[in-house]
Amino acid sequence: MGGRLGRVGPYALLERLGQGGMGEVYLAANRRGEQVAVKMLRDPLGDDPDARLRLEREVRALRRVESPYVAQVLDADLSCDRPYLVMEHIEGETLLDAVRRRGPLPEAESISLAHDLATALAITHAAGVVHRDLKPANVLMGAEGPVLIDFGIAQVLDATRLTVTGTFLGTPGYAAPELFADETVGEPADVHAWAATVAFAATGRPTFGKGTVESQMYAILHGQADLAGVPPALLPLVRAALHRDPAKRPTAAVLADRLARLARAAADPAPAEGGRGAGRVRRTVRPGRSARAHHTARPGRAERTPRPGRADHAPRVGRAGRTARPATSASAAEAVADAEADARPRLGLPRGSATLLVLALLAVPCVVVSLVYPLATFVITGTLMVLARALWSGHWLVRRRESAKMRAVLRVVTFPLTLAGSLVSAVAWPGLPAAAAAFATLWLTAGARLEPEWWTQAVPVTVAGVAFGVVTGVIIGREVERVGARVPGLRREGLRALAVLGGFVAVCATAVRAVAFFV
């Protein structure tokens, strides 16, 4: 397959999506015809060691962050004449273009965006990466929610800093004051940029004005943010995140936790006075062509003018196509008042101490059965694994339904289908890798050979059950984390406990047998 613009390595370039101060981004196709986004250094910069190092930093940062909020790195070649990296191609427009085209986001969408971006930063910071250039042009509104792009000046916390004293890289209007004051720049700088970005989305205006770079820097250093029009429910969090002292800003994880309650209140508020449905704002996705992914805005460059494209901001998976309603003043006040508490999700399994109680009640009879019938360990683990997958699959299938009652009814009605599908899929994944790990453990524990009636050897079979349970628990636990980020109300704690219960039973059975052997 030939590209209209030539080839880079094994990739055929189809269309230039954009360019910035240091790089160009192209829509390309690999040898299988799959579309990807290829980011290359510009010709004059190919021999610049600092430019190569920044591209290498971007690759390292992206590979450290495993999140649906960050584009996945598929390939990279940093040693060729024009170094490049290859990312998954995400269709969508930037937050900058979306707001310029259709105006500020409604209150419910602003809250949803604020929550998703805070969650994205929390995941990024947990991986030891600071983005350092969060702004509307670097937020891609994909079909499954916002995605952070352009980690070109990201700082990996355990790496040596690239910039020298007195050098500024970033976009002044969304930079934190410590970037201008030669102070330590870390995770709080991203939180400050989060607040400026959220305020822009909610008001349609640059948070620190449209003036010169110097006037924007002055406004940032003196806390002169334009927050008129920011929803009252978001205003306290935005103000806290814009605090001049980085140590006094909330962390991204704290913001995500507080905003989760606000997002639920905005999605399912109590009916407003004046009749059913009063005060609702319907969020729709209007038809339009697929907008191209913008992976190009480089630090310090003028932001792109809007391009015609997708006609609406694509909401996060689990909210697409549903009615999004602004929170009433009562629900918003309740959300703010309860933000400090860990709000209990409405769906799924119990959490906290209740989860531990259920775990204990289920574990005791399961351990007894495993001691009597060692092979039952595999049956117990497999059953719990299939059940956990069926539960989150049921939530996933009904995620777009607005009514909580309708979601509950549909989950019950479709449960046989999701259970059957989970059973079939679990045979291949995680069934095959878990079975391979169990067989290897059984073979080694049995002295590198298997007896004709190996299933009667209690100790090797029980130890193999531990390996089987560990592998299935890890795989299902990762699935729960990924799905939980996209499905509102999913109780991940309970599902994770259910996924690891099989391995816990096997460990307890092994411990009992070990005690019996030595006693």
C-alpha positions as CSV (number, residue, x, y, z in Angstrom):
1,M,0.0,0.0,0.0
2,G,1.6,3.2,-1.1
3,G,1.2,6.5,0.7
4,R,0.5,9.8,-1.1
5,L,3.2,11.4,1.0
6,G,5.8,8.6,0.9
7,R,6.8,6.1,3.6
8,V,8.4,6.2,7.0
9,G,9.8,2.8,7.8
10,P,7.0,0.3,7.2
11,Y,4.3,3.0,7.4
12,A,2.7,4.6,4.4
13,L,1.9,8.3,5.0
14,L,-1.7,9.2,3.9
15,E,-2.3,12.7,5.2
16,R,-0.6,15.3,7.3
17,L,-2.8,16.0,10.3
18,G,-0.9,19.0,11.6
19,Q,2.5,20.4,12.7
20,G,4.1,22.2,15.5
21,G,7.3,23.8,16.5
22,M,9.2,20.5,16.6
23,G,7.2,17.8,14.9
24,E,4.7,16.8,12.3
25,V,1.9,14.2,12.7
26,Y,0.6,12.1,9.8
27,L,-2.2,9.7,9.3
28,A,-0.5,6.6,8.1
29,A,-1.2,2.9,7.4
30,N,0.8,-0.1,8.4
31,R,1.4,-3.2,6.3
32,R,-2.0,-4.6,7.3
33,G,-3.8,-1.5,6.2
34,E,-4.5,-0.3,9.8
35,Q,-4.5,3.4,10.4
36,V,-2.0,4.8,12.9
37,A,-0.7,8.3,13.8
38,V,3.0,8.8,13.0
39,K,4.8,11.7,14.8
40,M,8.2,12.8,13.3
41,L,10.7,15.4,14.0
42,R,10.8,18.1,11.4
43,D,13.7,18.0,8.9
44,P,15.9,20.8,10.4
45,L,15.5,19.2,13.8
46,G,16.5,15.7,12.9
47,D,20.1,16.2,14.0
48,D,19.2,18.2,17.1
49,P,20.2,16.1,20.1
50,D,17.8,17.9,22.4
51,A,14.9,17.4,20.0
52,R,15.7,13.6,19.8
53,L,16.0,13.5,23.6
54,R,12.5,15.1,23.9
55,L,11.0,12.6,21.5
56,E,12.7,9.8,23.5
57,R,11.2,11.3,26.7
58,E,7.8,11.3,25.1
59,V,8.1,7.6,24.1
60,R,9.2,6.7,27.6
61,A,6.4,8.7,29.2
62,L,3.7,7.2,27.0
63,R,5.0,3.6,27.6
64,R,5.0,4.1,31.3
65,V,1.3,5.2,31.4
66,E,-1.1,2.4,30.7
67,S,-4.5,4.1,30.6
68,P,-7.5,4.5,28.3
69,Y,-6.9,8.3,28.7
70,V,-3.5,8.2,27.0
71,A,-2.8,7.2,23.4
72,Q,-0.9,3.9,23.2
73,V,2.6,3.8,21.6
74,L,2.7,1.1,19.0
75,D,6.2,1.6,17.6
76,A,9.2,4.0,17.5
77,D,12.5,4.5,15.8
78,L,14.7,7.1,17.4
79,S,17.9,6.3,15.6
80,C,16.9,6.9,11.9
81,D,17.5,10.2,10.1
82,R,14.0,11.5,11.0
83,P,13.1,9.9,14.4
84,Y,9.5,9.0,14.7
85,L,7.0,7.4,17.0
86,V,3.8,5.6,16.1
87,M,0.6,5.8,18.2
88,E,-2.8,4.5,17.9
89,H,-5.0,6.7,15.7
90,I,-7.9,8.2,17.7
91,E,-10.7,9.9,15.7
92,G,-11.9,13.1,17.3
93,E,-11.3,16.8,17.6
94,T,-9.4,18.6,20.3
95,L,-11.2,20.3,23.2
96,L,-10.0,23.6,21.8
97,D,-11.7,23.0,18.5
98,A,-14.8,21.7,20.1
99,V,-15.3,24.7,22.3
100,R,-14.4,27.1,19.5
101,R,-17.0,25.5,17.2
102,R,-20.0,25.0,19.5
103,G,-19.2,27.2,22.5
104,P,-18.8,26.3,26.2
105,L,-19.7,22.8,27.4
106,P,-23.0,22.5,29.4
107,E,-22.6,22.0,33.1
108,A,-23.1,18.3,33.1
109,E,-20.5,17.8,30.3
110,S,-18.1,20.2,32.1
111,I,-18.3,18.1,35.2
112,S,-17.8,14.9,33.3
113,L,-14.8,16.3,31.5
114,A,-13.3,17.6,34.7
115,H,-13.7,14.2,36.3
116,D,-12.2,12.3,33.3
117,L,-9.2,14.7,33.0
118,A,-8.5,14.5,36.8
119,T,-8.6,10.7,36.5
120,A,-6.3,10.8,33.5
121,L,-3.8,12.9,35.5
122,A,-4.1,10.7,38.6
123,I,-3.2,7.6,36.4
124,T,-0.4,9.5,34.7
125,H,1.1,10.7,38.1
126,A,0.8,7.2,39.5
127,A,3.1,6.1,36.7
128,G,5.7,8.7,37.7
129,V,5.1,11.1,34.8
130,V,4.2,14.8,34.8
131,H,2.6,16.0,31.6
132,R,3.8,19.6,31.9
133,D,1.7,20.9,28.9
134,L,-1.9,20.1,29.6
135,K,-4.1,22.5,27.7
136,P,-7.3,22.3,25.5
137,A,-5.3,21.7,22.3
138,N,-3.7,18.6,24.0
139,V,-7.0,17.0,25.0
140,L,-8.4,14.9,22.2
141,M,-12.1,14.2,22.5
142,G,-12.3,10.6,21.3
143,A,-15.3,8.4,21.0
144,E,-14.5,6.9,24.5
145,G,-13.8,10.2,26.2
146,P,-10.9,12.6,26.5
147,V,-7.4,11.4,25.7
148,L,-4.2,13.3,26.7
149,I,-1.8,13.8,23.9
150,D,1.6,15.5,23.2
151,F,3.9,14.3,26.0
152,G,6.8,16.0,24.3
153,I,7.9,17.9,27.4
154,A,6.6,15.4,29.9
155,Q,8.9,14.9,32.9
156,V,9.6,11.4,34.1
157,L,10.1,11.8,37.8
158,D,13.0,9.4,38.1
159,A,14.8,10.9,35.1
160,T,17.3,13.8,34.8
161,R,15.6,17.0,33.9
162,L,16.1,18.1,30.3
163,T,15.5,21.8,30.6
164,V,18.1,24.2,32.1
165,T,17.5,27.0,34.5
166,G,15.8,30.0,32.8
167,T,14.4,27.9,30.0
168,F,10.6,27.7,29.6
169,L,8.8,25.0,27.6
170,G,5.0,25.0,27.6
171,T,2.0,27.1,26.7
172,P,2.0,30.3,28.8
173,G,-1.8,30.6,29.2
174,Y,-2.1,27.2,30.8
175,A,1.2,27.0,32.7
176,A,1.6,27.0,36.5
177,P,3.2,30.0,38.2
178,E,6.1,27.8,39.4
179,L,7.1,27.4,35.7
180,F,7.8,31.2,35.5
181,A,9.4,31.5,39.0
182,D,12.2,29.0,38.5
183,E,10.6,26.8,41.2
184,T,10.3,23.0,41.4
185,V,7.9,21.8,38.8
186,G,6.0,18.6,39.6
187,E,2.5,17.1,39.7
188,P,0.8,20.3,41.1
189,A,1.7,22.0,37.9
190,D,-0.5,19.6,36.0
191,V,-3.3,20.2,38.5
192,H,-3.0,24.0,37.9
193,A,-3.3,23.3,34.1
194,W,-6.2,21.0,34.7
195,A,-8.1,23.9,36.4
196,A,-7.3,26.4,33.6
197,T,-8.4,23.8,31.0
198,V,-11.6,22.9,32.8
199,A,-12.4,26.7,33.2
200,F,-11.9,27.2,29.5
201,A,-14.2,24.3,28.6
202,A,-16.9,25.7,30.9
203,T,-16.7,29.4,29.9
204,G,-15.3,29.3,26.3
205,R,-12.7,31.9,27.3
206,P,-8.9,31.6,28.1
207,T,-8.7,31.5,31.9
208,F,-5.9,34.0,32.1
209,G,-6.9,36.3,29.2
210,K,-6.1,36.7,25.5
211,G,-3.4,39.3,25.9
212,T,0.3,39.1,25.4
213,V,2.5,36.4,26.8
214,E,3.7,38.8,29.5
215,S,0.2,39.8,30.5
216,Q,-0.8,36.1,30.8
217,M,2.2,35.4,32.9
218,Y,1.4,38.3,35.2
219,A,-2.2,37.1,35.6
220,I,-1.0,33.6,36.4
221,L,1.6,34.8,38.9
222,H,-0.9,37.0,40.7
223,G,-3.9,34.6,40.6
224,Q,-6.0,36.7,38.3
225,A,-8.1,33.9,36.8
226,D,-11.3,34.7,34.9
227,L,-13.7,32.1,36.4
228,A,-17.0,33.9,35.6
229,G,-19.4,31.2,34.2
230,V,-17.7,28.2,35.8
231,P,-20.5,26.0,37.2
232,P,-20.9,26.6,41.0
233,A,-20.4,22.9,41.6
234,L,-16.9,23.0,40.0
235,L,-15.9,26.4,41.2
236,P,-14.4,25.5,44.7
237,L,-12.3,22.7,43.1
238,V,-11.1,24.9,40.3
239,R,-10.1,27.7,42.7
240,A,-8.3,25.2,45.0
241,A,-6.4,23.8,42.0
242,L,-5.3,27.4,40.9
243,H,-3.7,28.1,44.3
244,R,-0.4,30.0,44.0
245,D,1.3,27.6,46.4
246,P,1.7,24.2,44.7
247,A,1.7,22.4,48.1
248,K,-1.8,23.7,48.8
249,R,-3.4,22.4,45.6
250,P,-5.4,19.2,45.8
251,T,-3.8,16.2,44.1
252,A,-5.3,14.8,40.9
253,A,-6.5,11.7,42.8
254,V,-8.3,13.8,45.3
255,L,-9.9,15.8,42.5
256,A,-11.0,12.6,40.7
257,D,-12.5,11.3,44.0
258,R,-14.5,14.5,44.7
259,L,-15.7,14.8,41.1
260,A,-16.9,11.3,40.9
261,R,-19.8,12.2,43.3
262,L,-20.5,15.4,41.3
263,A,-20.6,13.5,38.1
264,R,-23.1,11.0,39.5
265,A,-25.2,13.9,40.8
266,A,-25.1,15.6,37.4
267,A,-26.1,12.4,35.5
268,D,-28.9,11.4,37.9
269,P,-30.3,14.3,39.8
270,A,-33.6,14.4,41.6
271,P,-36.4,15.7,39.3
272,A,-36.6,19.4,39.4
273,E,-39.7,21.2,40.7
274,G,-42.3,22.0,38.0
275,G,-42.8,18.5,36.6
276,R,-41.0,15.5,35.5
277,G,-37.9,16.2,33.4
278,A,-37.8,19.9,34.3
279,G,-34.4,21.4,33.8
280,R,-33.0,18.6,31.7
281,V,-30.5,19.3,29.1
282,R,-30.2,16.6,26.4
283,R,-26.7,15.9,25.1
284,T,-26.7,14.7,21.6
285,V,-24.1,13.7,19.1
286,R,-24.8,15.3,15.8
287,P,-23.8,13.7,12.5
288,G,-20.7,14.8,10.8
289,R,-17.5,13.5,9.3
290,S,-14.9,11.8,11.4
291,A,-12.5,14.4,12.6
292,R,-8.9,13.6,12.4
293,A,-6.7,13.1,15.4
294,H,-4.6,16.1,16.4
295,H,-1.4,15.0,17.9
296,T,0.7,18.0,17.0
297,A,0.4,21.0,19.1
298,R,3.9,21.7,20.4
299,P,4.9,23.8,23.3
300,G,4.8,27.5,22.9
301,R,3.2,27.5,19.5
302,A,0.0,29.3,18.5
303,E,-3.0,27.1,18.9
304,R,-4.7,25.8,15.8
305,T,-7.7,27.4,14.2
306,P,-10.8,25.3,14.2
307,R,-11.3,22.8,11.5
308,P,-14.7,21.5,10.4
309,G,-15.1,18.1,11.7
310,R,-17.1,16.1,14.2
311,A,-20.1,18.0,15.1
312,D,-20.1,17.4,18.7
313,H,-17.9,16.5,21.7
314,A,-18.0,12.7,22.0
315,P,-18.9,11.8,25.6
316,R,-17.1,9.2,27.6
317,V,-18.2,5.5,27.1
318,G,-21.0,4.8,29.4
319,R,-22.5,8.2,28.9
320,A,-22.9,8.4,25.1
321,G,-26.4,8.9,23.9
322,R,-27.9,9.3,27.3
323,T,-29.6,12.4,28.6
324,A,-27.1,14.4,30.6
325,R,-28.7,16.7,33.0
326,P,-27.2,19.5,35.1
327,A,-27.3,18.9,38.8
328,T,-29.9,20.8,40.7
329,S,-28.6,23.2,43.4
330,A,-29.6,20.7,46.0
331,S,-27.8,17.8,44.4
332,A,-24.7,19.9,43.7
333,A,-24.7,21.1,47.3
334,E,-25.0,17.5,48.5
335,A,-22.1,16.5,46.3
336,V,-19.8,19.2,47.6
337,A,-20.8,18.4,51.2
338,D,-20.1,14.7,50.7
339,A,-16.9,15.2,48.6
340,E,-14.7,14.5,51.6
341,A,-16.3,11.1,52.2
342,D,-15.9,8.1,50.0
343,A,-19.2,7.9,48.4
344,R,-20.6,4.4,48.0
345,P,-21.3,3.4,44.4
346,R,-24.8,2.4,43.6
347,L,-24.2,-0.7,41.6
348,G,-22.4,-4.0,41.9
349,L,-20.9,-5.8,44.8
350,P,-20.3,-4.6,48.4
351,R,-17.1,-2.9,49.2
352,G,-14.9,-2.1,52.2
353,S,-15.7,-4.2,55.4
354,A,-18.8,-5.7,53.7
355,T,-16.6,-7.1,50.9
356,L,-14.2,-8.7,53.5
357,L,-17.2,-10.2,55.3
358,V,-18.5,-11.8,52.1
359,L,-15.0,-13.0,51.2
360,A,-14.7,-14.7,54.6
361,L,-18.1,-16.3,54.4
362,L,-17.4,-17.7,50.9
363,A,-13.9,-18.7,51.7
364,V,-14.6,-21.0,54.6
365,P,-16.8,-23.6,52.8
366,C,-14.6,-23.3,49.6
367,V,-11.5,-24.2,51.6
368,V,-13.2,-27.2,53.2
369,V,-14.3,-28.5,49.8
370,S,-10.8,-27.9,48.4
371,L,-9.3,-30.0,51.2
372,V,-11.6,-32.8,50.5
373,Y,-11.4,-32.7,46.8
374,P,-8.2,-31.0,45.6
375,L,-9.4,-30.6,42.0
376,A,-12.3,-28.5,43.3
377,T,-9.9,-25.6,43.7
378,F,-9.8,-25.2,39.9
379,V,-13.6,-25.4,39.7
380,I,-14.0,-22.8,42.4
381,T,-11.5,-20.5,40.9
382,G,-13.0,-20.9,37.4
383,T,-16.5,-20.3,38.6
384,L,-15.6,-17.1,40.5
385,M,-13.6,-15.9,37.5
386,V,-16.5,-16.4,35.1
387,L,-18.9,-14.8,37.6
388,A,-16.8,-11.7,38.0
389,R,-16.5,-11.3,34.2
390,A,-20.2,-11.8,33.8
391,L,-21.0,-9.1,36.3
392,W,-18.8,-6.4,34.8
393,S,-20.0,-7.5,31.3
394,G,-23.6,-6.9,32.4
395,H,-22.8,-3.4,33.6
396,W,-21.0,-2.7,30.3
397,L,-23.9,-3.8,28.2
398,V,-26.4,-1.5,29.9
399,R,-24.1,1.4,30.5
400,R,-25.9,3.7,28.1
401,R,-29.3,3.3,29.7
402,E,-30.4,6.4,31.6
403,S,-32.8,4.9,34.1
404,A,-31.2,3.1,37.1
405,K,-34.2,0.7,37.3
406,M,-33.9,-0.1,33.6
407,R,-30.3,-0.9,34.0
408,A,-31.0,-3.2,36.9
409,V,-33.8,-5.0,35.0
410,L,-31.6,-5.4,31.9
411,R,-28.7,-6.8,33.9
412,V,-31.0,-9.4,35.4
413,V,-32.5,-10.3,32.0
414,T,-29.2,-10.5,30.2
415,F,-27.3,-12.3,33.0
416,P,-27.7,-15.8,31.4
417,L,-26.3,-14.4,28.1
418,T,-23.4,-12.6,29.8
419,L,-22.7,-15.7,31.9
420,A,-22.6,-18.0,28.9
421,G,-20.4,-15.5,27.0
422,S,-18.0,-15.2,29.9
423,L,-17.8,-18.9,30.2
424,V,-16.9,-19.4,26.6
425,S,-14.4,-16.5,26.5
426,A,-12.8,-17.5,29.8
427,V,-11.7,-20.8,28.3
428,A,-9.3,-19.0,26.1
429,W,-8.5,-16.0,28.3
430,P,-7.5,-16.3,31.1
431,G,-8.1,-20.1,30.9
432,L,-5.2,-21.0,28.6
433,P,-2.4,-19.0,30.4
434,A,-3.7,-20.0,33.8
435,A,-3.9,-23.7,32.8
436,A,-0.3,-23.5,31.5
437,A,0.9,-22.0,34.7
438,A,-1.0,-24.6,36.7
439,F,0.4,-27.5,34.7
440,A,4.0,-26.2,35.0
441,T,3.6,-25.8,38.8
442,L,2.0,-29.3,39.1
443,W,4.8,-30.9,37.1
444,L,7.6,-29.2,39.1
445,T,5.9,-29.9,42.5
446,A,5.4,-33.5,41.5
447,G,9.1,-34.0,40.9
448,A,9.3,-33.2,37.2
449,R,7.0,-36.1,36.4
450,L,3.3,-36.9,36.5
451,E,1.9,-40.1,38.0
452,P,-0.9,-41.9,36.0
453,E,-3.4,-40.8,38.7
454,W,-1.9,-37.3,39.3
455,W,-5.2,-35.9,40.4
456,T,-5.0,-37.9,43.6
457,Q,-1.8,-36.1,44.7
458,A,-3.2,-33.6,47.1
459,V,-0.2,-31.3,47.6
460,P,0.9,-30.8,44.0
461,V,-2.7,-30.3,42.8
462,T,-3.3,-27.8,45.6
463,V,-0.1,-25.8,44.8
464,A,-1.1,-25.9,41.1
465,G,-4.4,-24.4,42.1
466,V,-2.6,-21.5,43.7
467,A,-0.8,-20.7,40.4
468,F,-4.1,-21.1,38.6
469,G,-5.8,-18.7,41.0
470,V,-3.0,-16.1,40.9
471,V,-3.0,-15.9,37.1
472,T,-6.8,-15.6,36.8
473,G,-7.0,-13.1,39.6
474,V,-4.3,-10.8,38.0
475,I,-6.0,-10.9,34.6
476,I,-9.5,-10.4,35.7
477,G,-8.4,-7.7,38.2
478,R,-6.8,-5.8,35.3
479,E,-10.0,-6.2,33.3
480,V,-12.0,-4.8,36.2
481,E,-9.7,-1.7,36.5
482,R,-9.9,-0.9,32.8
483,V,-13.7,-1.4,32.6
484,G,-14.3,0.5,35.9
485,A,-12.7,3.6,34.4
486,R,-15.4,3.6,31.7
487,V,-18.5,2.4,33.4
488,P,-20.0,4.7,36.1
489,G,-21.1,3.0,39.3
490,L,-19.1,-0.2,38.9
491,R,-17.9,-1.4,42.2
492,R,-14.4,-2.5,41.4
493,E,-13.4,-3.4,45.0
494,G,-16.0,-6.2,45.1
495,L,-15.2,-7.5,41.7
496,R,-11.5,-7.6,42.4
497,A,-12.2,-9.5,45.7
498,L,-14.4,-12.0,43.8
499,A,-11.7,-12.4,41.1
500,V,-8.9,-13.2,43.7
501,L,-11.1,-15.3,46.0
502,G,-10.2,-18.5,44.1
503,G,-6.5,-17.9,44.6
504,F,-7.1,-17.0,48.3
505,V,-9.0,-20.3,48.8
506,A,-6.1,-22.3,47.2
507,V,-3.5,-20.5,49.4
508,C,-5.6,-21.3,52.5
509,A,-5.9,-24.9,51.5
510,T,-2.2,-25.1,50.9
511,A,-1.5,-23.6,54.3
512,V,-3.8,-26.1,56.0
513,R,-2.1,-29.0,54.3
514,A,1.4,-27.6,55.3
515,V,0.4,-27.3,58.9
516,A,-1.1,-30.8,58.9
517,F,2.1,-32.1,57.4
518,F,4.4,-30.6,60.0
519,V,2.0,-31.4,62.9
